[in-house]
Every structure is written in structure tokens, then in C-alpha cells.
Amino acid sequence: MSVSLISGLIVGLVVILFIAKGLFIVQQSEAVVVERLGSYNRTLGPGINFLIPVLERTRPIKIRRYERGMSSKELTEKLVEETKIDTRETVLNFPAQPVVTQDNVSIQMDGALYFQIQSPKDAVYQVENLVQAVEVLAKTTLRAVVGSRELDTLFSSRDEINNELQKVMDEAGDKWGVKVNRVEIQDIELPSDVEEAMRQVMAAERQRRATVTEANGYKEAQVRQAEGDRDAAIARAQGERQAIEQLLEAGRQTGTTLEPQTLISYLIAQEYIKKLPQIAQDGERVLVPYEATGLMGSLESIQGLFQGTGPQRAGL
């Protein structure tokens, strides 16, 4: 074998190794920051890429990972360096933090942060530890936003607080190439004395609402009863009016003039006769007052006066 052939094989092998060492595959939804001679050169996207060995290298980024131990069921949090930057949405669950509200109530709040790296270059060069920076920013922003509100407004305006947190963190994260999509407050833990006081207030409020509802119901019933009595009185008055008009019409037909007192006595006598059965049911004895004899006389006189014509037309 000649020397030239051996040299060619060696050169070919070196070239193959050079190319193989420089090939770099980036997965979908990942990005890689490349430096040439220590300075930023480009950002690699998904697919097959080539790096010049020795002259170019990838710049790692610190990422938080959770690992499960072999003898433990709990997840262990570790901060590792990776060359491939995940551009998908990432969830950062920060633990409960002590927060003091505007009315000086100390509470515990924890939440979840959803963010996404949009500029891998800024995420690598603008901040030393991206995950830690985002977590610290979330905690400080949470204290600032919640500290400007009173305790009573935290539960009713949770969505508003989430939107305000997201807006503040998104503005701060632009410098790091991070897009904060949303922030969710997961839990609010109150001191035991404050929680007991809130339960008492809620119980008193429910009792107040029950009392108001009962009073409104009683008021509505009274109003309806009054309206019913009013309608009944109007109906009775209309019926008496019709009866008087019928009596007057019957008197005109017979040529008889009826005095007003006679008509009133006649109507009272009719009502008295209607009430007699009810009076008889309420007791064993029925006492007829002396004035009733005069009323009954008025009734007989008018019936006798219109015997044959008046009563039939008047409906008596």
C-alpha cells in the first residue's frame, strides 16, 4: 500500500470525523445559541445544523429540573445546565409566600407562572439565571400587588390580580426574551383568627339575608291582602250601586218614589239575611237585635211594593 493512499485514507477519516463532530441536530420547539471564539454568532433552529469544531461551541442555559430518587417518591429539584433551550410554554410553581395586605393582615399565597422563551439569545446573555430571576420577580411582584389591596378584595378580585401580575411580569420579562402568558394564584391561606372572624361575618350576613327575605315576604303578603280587600270592597260597592239602580228603575216603572233611607235599610236588611246562616253556625243560640225588626220591615215593605213587577226586574 502506497504512502499516498494511506495519507488519503487518514485525511478522509479526519474529514469524516470533523464533519461528524460538527453535525448538530436540534429538535422541534428547541433552540441552541452558538458562540464563535467566545462571542455570539447565531441561533440554531430545528433540523440538522453544522458547527465548526474548536472555533464554535454551544452556550448552555440554566434550567430547573425535577428528578425522582430511586428510594424516594418525592421529586427533587435541581438546577442543571443544558445547551438546548426549550421554547415551549413552561410552568413555574413557586411555593407559598408570606404577604401583608394593605390592612396589615399577614397571609400565605402561592401561585403558578406560565412563561415562554421567545428570544433564546436574550435568555442566555441578558440574565445569569433565567429561572431564578423569573421566580424572584414573581414573588416580589406578588407582594407589591397584593400589598396594595385589602383582604376583603382579594377573593372577589382574584382575576384582576392575576391580570395585573401578568402585565407587570410581562413588561419586566421582555428584557430577558421571556413572554409571560398568565399568572394564576392557586391558594390563599389566612390566619386562624381571621378565618374564624370571616366565618362569623358570613354567618351574620346569611342571617341578615334570611331576615330581609322573610320581611319582604310578609310585606308582599300584606300588600296582596290589602289589594284583595280593596278589590272586594270595590266589587261590593259596584254590586250595591247596581242594586240601587235596579230598585230606582223598578220604582220609576211603578210610579213609586223611594226615599234614600228606605233603600239603605233595604240593602242592610239583605246583608243581614245573608249573615244569619253564618251566625247560626257559630253558636247554639241566635240573638236578633231590636233594630233588626225595623230592617226586616223595610225589606217586606219594598218587596210588597214591587210584588209582581219590581222584584223580578230587580233580581230580588
C-alpha positions as CSV (number, residue, x, y, z in Angstrom):
1,M,0.0,0.0,0.0
2,S,1.5,3.3,-1.1
3,V,2.1,6.2,1.2
4,S,-0.2,8.5,-0.7
5,L,-3.1,6.0,-0.3
6,I,-2.5,5.8,3.4
7,S,-2.3,9.6,3.6
8,G,-5.5,9.9,1.6
9,L,-7.3,7.5,4.0
10,I,-6.1,9.4,7.0
11,V,-7.2,12.7,5.5
12,G,-10.6,11.2,4.6
13,L,-11.0,9.8,8.1
14,V,-10.2,13.2,9.6
15,V,-12.7,14.9,7.4
16,I,-15.4,12.4,8.3
17,L,-14.7,12.8,12.0
18,F,-14.6,16.6,11.5
19,I,-18.0,16.5,9.8
20,A,-19.4,14.1,12.3
21,K,-18.2,16.1,15.2
22,G,-19.7,19.3,13.7
23,L,-23.1,17.9,13.0
24,F,-25.7,19.1,15.5
25,I,-29.4,18.1,15.4
26,V,-31.9,20.4,17.1
27,Q,-35.4,19.0,17.9
28,Q,-38.7,20.8,17.2
29,S,-39.6,23.5,19.7
30,E,-35.9,23.8,20.7
31,A,-33.2,26.4,20.0
32,V,-29.4,26.5,20.5
33,V,-27.3,29.6,21.0
34,V,-23.9,29.3,19.2
35,E,-20.8,31.3,20.0
36,R,-17.7,31.6,17.7
37,L,-14.5,32.4,19.5
38,G,-16.4,33.4,22.7
39,S,-18.9,35.8,21.1
40,Y,-22.4,35.3,19.9
41,N,-22.7,34.1,16.3
42,R,-26.2,32.7,15.6
43,T,-29.2,30.8,17.0
44,L,-29.8,27.3,15.6
45,G,-33.4,26.3,14.8
46,P,-34.9,22.8,14.4
47,G,-33.2,20.5,12.0
48,I,-29.6,19.4,11.1
49,N,-27.0,22.1,11.8
50,F,-23.2,22.2,11.5
51,L,-20.8,23.6,14.0
52,I,-17.1,24.3,13.2
53,P,-15.2,22.3,15.8
54,V,-12.8,24.2,18.0
55,L,-14.0,27.5,16.7
56,E,-17.7,27.2,17.6
57,R,-19.5,25.9,20.6
58,T,-23.0,26.0,22.1
59,R,-23.8,28.3,25.1
60,P,-25.7,26.5,27.8
61,I,-28.6,27.9,29.9
62,K,-29.6,27.0,33.4
63,I,-32.9,25.1,33.6
64,R,-34.7,23.8,36.6
65,R,-35.5,20.1,36.5
66,Y,-37.3,17.7,38.9
67,E,-35.8,14.3,39.5
68,R,-37.2,11.3,41.4
69,G,-34.8,9.4,43.5
70,M,-34.6,5.6,43.4
71,S,-35.5,5.2,47.1
72,S,-37.8,8.2,47.4
73,K,-41.2,9.0,46.0
74,E,-40.6,12.8,46.3
75,L,-39.4,14.9,43.5
76,T,-36.0,16.6,44.0
77,E,-35.5,20.0,42.4
78,K,-32.2,20.5,40.6
79,L,-30.7,23.4,38.6
80,V,-28.9,22.0,35.6
81,E,-27.2,23.5,32.5
82,E,-28.5,22.5,29.1
83,T,-27.4,23.5,25.6
84,K,-30.8,23.1,24.1
85,I,-33.3,25.8,25.1
86,D,-36.9,24.7,25.3
87,T,-39.1,27.3,23.6
88,R,-42.4,25.7,24.7
89,E,-44.6,27.2,27.5
90,T,-43.1,26.3,30.9
91,V,-44.9,26.2,34.2
92,L,-43.1,27.6,37.3
93,N,-44.9,26.8,40.5
94,F,-43.5,29.0,43.3
95,P,-44.2,27.9,46.9
96,A,-46.3,29.8,49.4
97,Q,-45.1,33.3,50.2
98,P,-45.9,35.5,53.2
99,V,-47.7,38.6,52.0
100,V,-49.0,41.5,54.1
101,T,-52.2,43.2,52.8
102,Q,-52.9,46.9,52.9
103,D,-54.9,46.4,56.1
104,N,-51.9,44.7,57.8
105,V,-53.1,41.1,57.6
106,S,-50.4,38.5,57.1
107,I,-51.4,35.7,54.7
108,Q,-49.7,32.9,52.7
109,M,-50.1,32.9,48.9
110,D,-48.8,30.5,46.3
111,G,-49.2,30.5,42.6
112,A,-48.2,29.3,39.2
113,L,-46.5,31.2,36.4
114,Y,-46.7,30.2,32.7
115,F,-43.9,31.7,30.6
116,Q,-42.3,31.0,27.2
117,I,-38.8,31.9,25.9
118,Q,-39.2,33.8,22.7
119,S,-35.6,35.1,22.3
120,P,-33.0,32.4,23.3
121,K,-30.2,35.0,22.8
122,D,-31.6,37.4,25.4
123,A,-32.4,34.5,27.8
124,V,-28.8,33.5,27.7
125,Y,-27.0,36.8,27.7
126,Q,-29.4,39.2,29.5
127,V,-29.7,37.3,32.7
128,E,-27.4,34.9,34.6
129,N,-30.1,32.5,35.9
130,L,-33.3,32.9,34.0
131,V,-35.5,30.6,36.2
132,Q,-34.3,32.1,39.4
133,A,-34.8,35.6,38.0
134,V,-38.4,34.8,36.9
135,E,-39.2,33.2,40.3
136,V,-37.8,36.2,42.3
137,L,-39.7,38.6,40.0
138,A,-42.9,36.7,40.6
139,K,-42.5,36.8,44.4
140,T,-41.7,40.5,44.5
141,T,-44.5,41.4,42.1
142,L,-47.0,39.3,44.1
143,R,-46.0,41.1,47.3
144,A,-46.3,44.5,45.6
145,V,-49.7,43.9,44.0
146,V,-51.3,42.1,47.0
147,G,-49.8,44.7,49.4
148,S,-51.8,47.4,47.7
149,R,-55.1,45.7,48.4
150,E,-57.3,45.0,51.4
151,L,-58.1,41.4,52.5
152,D,-61.8,41.6,51.6
153,T,-61.0,42.4,47.9
154,L,-58.5,39.5,47.4
155,F,-61.2,36.8,47.0
156,S,-63.6,38.9,44.8
157,S,-60.9,40.3,42.5
158,R,-58.6,37.3,42.0
159,D,-58.9,37.5,38.2
160,E,-58.0,41.2,38.3
161,I,-54.9,40.4,40.5
162,N,-53.8,37.7,38.1
163,N,-54.1,40.1,35.1
164,E,-52.1,42.8,36.9
165,L,-49.4,40.3,37.9
166,Q,-49.2,39.0,34.3
167,K,-48.9,42.6,32.9
168,V,-46.2,43.6,35.3
169,M,-44.1,40.5,34.8
170,D,-44.6,40.5,31.0
171,E,-43.1,44.0,30.8
172,A,-40.2,43.0,33.0
173,G,-39.6,39.8,31.1
174,D,-39.2,41.5,27.7
175,K,-35.6,42.3,28.6
176,W,-34.9,38.6,29.1
177,G,-36.6,37.4,26.0
178,V,-39.4,35.9,28.0
179,K,-43.2,36.1,27.4
180,V,-45.3,35.7,30.5
181,N,-48.6,34.2,29.2
182,R,-50.5,34.2,32.5
183,V,-50.2,34.1,36.3
184,E,-52.6,32.1,38.5
185,I,-53.0,32.5,42.3
186,Q,-53.6,28.9,43.5
187,D,-54.3,29.3,47.2
188,I,-54.7,31.9,49.9
189,E,-54.1,30.8,53.4
190,L,-55.5,33.0,56.2
191,P,-54.5,33.1,59.9
192,S,-56.9,31.1,62.1
193,D,-58.3,34.1,63.9
194,V,-59.0,36.0,60.7
195,E,-60.6,32.9,59.2
196,E,-62.9,32.5,62.2
197,A,-63.9,36.1,62.1
198,M,-64.7,35.8,58.4
199,R,-66.9,32.8,59.2
200,Q,-68.8,34.7,61.8
201,V,-69.3,37.6,59.4
202,M,-70.6,35.3,56.7
203,A,-73.0,33.6,59.2
204,A,-74.3,37.0,60.3
205,E,-74.7,38.1,56.6
206,R,-76.7,34.9,55.8
207,Q,-78.9,35.5,58.9
208,R,-79.5,39.1,57.8
209,R,-80.5,38.0,54.3
210,A,-82.9,35.4,55.7
211,T,-84.5,38.1,57.9
212,V,-84.8,40.5,55.0
213,T,-86.3,37.8,52.8
214,E,-88.8,36.9,55.5
215,A,-89.8,40.6,56.0
216,N,-90.2,41.1,52.3
217,G,-92.4,38.0,52.1
218,Y,-94.6,39.3,54.9
219,K,-94.8,42.7,53.3
220,E,-95.7,41.3,50.0
221,A,-98.4,39.1,51.6
222,Q,-99.9,42.2,53.4
223,V,-99.9,44.2,50.2
224,R,-101.6,41.4,48.3
225,Q,-104.2,41.0,51.1
226,A,-104.8,44.8,51.1
227,E,-105.2,44.7,47.3
228,G,-107.7,41.8,47.6
229,D,-109.7,43.6,50.3
230,R,-109.7,46.7,48.1
231,D,-110.9,44.7,45.1
232,A,-113.6,43.0,47.2
233,A,-114.8,46.4,48.6
234,I,-114.9,47.8,45.1
235,A,-116.9,44.8,43.9
236,R,-119.4,45.1,46.8
237,A,-119.8,48.8,46.1
238,Q,-120.4,48.2,42.5
239,G,-123.0,45.5,43.4
240,E,-124.8,47.8,45.8
241,R,-124.8,50.5,43.2
242,Q,-126.3,48.2,40.6
243,A,-128.9,47.1,43.2
244,I,-129.8,50.7,43.9
245,E,-130.1,51.5,40.3
246,Q,-132.3,48.5,39.7
247,L,-134.6,49.5,42.6
248,L,-134.8,53.1,41.3
249,E,-135.6,51.8,37.9
250,A,-138.3,49.5,39.3
251,G,-139.8,52.4,41.3
252,R,-139.9,54.6,38.1
253,Q,-141.7,51.8,36.3
254,T,-144.3,51.5,39.0
255,G,-144.6,55.3,39.6
256,T,-143.3,54.9,43.2
257,T,-140.7,57.3,44.7
258,L,-138.3,55.6,47.1
259,E,-136.6,57.5,49.9
260,P,-132.8,57.1,50.3
261,Q,-133.2,55.9,53.9
262,T,-135.6,53.2,52.7
263,L,-133.1,52.0,50.1
264,I,-130.3,51.9,52.6
265,S,-132.4,50.0,55.1
266,Y,-133.3,47.5,52.4
267,L,-129.7,46.9,51.5
268,I,-128.7,46.5,55.1
269,A,-131.5,44.0,55.6
270,Q,-130.3,42.0,52.7
271,E,-126.8,41.8,54.1
272,Y,-128.2,40.8,57.5
273,I,-130.2,38.0,55.9
274,K,-127.0,36.7,54.2
275,K,-125.1,36.7,57.5
276,L,-127.8,34.9,59.5
277,P,-126.8,31.3,58.4
278,Q,-123.2,32.0,59.4
279,I,-124.2,33.4,62.7
280,A,-126.3,30.3,63.3
281,Q,-123.3,28.0,62.6
282,D,-121.1,29.9,65.1
283,G,-123.3,29.3,68.2
284,E,-126.3,27.3,69.5
285,R,-128.5,30.4,70.0
286,V,-129.2,33.3,67.7
287,L,-130.0,36.7,69.3
288,V,-131.7,39.1,67.0
289,P,-131.2,42.7,68.0
290,Y,-134.1,45.1,68.3
291,E,-133.0,47.2,65.3
292,A,-133.4,44.1,63.1
293,T,-137.2,44.2,63.2
294,G,-137.1,47.7,61.5
295,L,-134.8,46.4,58.9
296,M,-136.9,43.4,58.2
297,G,-139.9,45.7,57.9
298,S,-138.2,47.8,55.3
299,L,-137.4,44.6,53.4
300,E,-141.0,43.4,53.5
301,S,-142.4,46.9,52.5
302,I,-140.2,47.1,49.4
303,Q,-140.9,43.5,48.4
304,G,-144.6,44.1,48.8
305,L,-144.4,47.4,46.9
306,F,-142.8,45.7,43.9
307,Q,-144.9,42.5,44.1
308,G,-145.2,41.1,40.6
309,T,-143.0,43.5,38.7
310,G,-140.3,45.2,40.6
311,P,-138.7,42.2,42.3
312,Q,-138.4,40.2,39.2
313,R,-136.7,43.0,37.3
314,A,-134.6,44.0,40.2
315,G,-133.5,40.4,40.7
316,L,-134.8,40.4,44.3
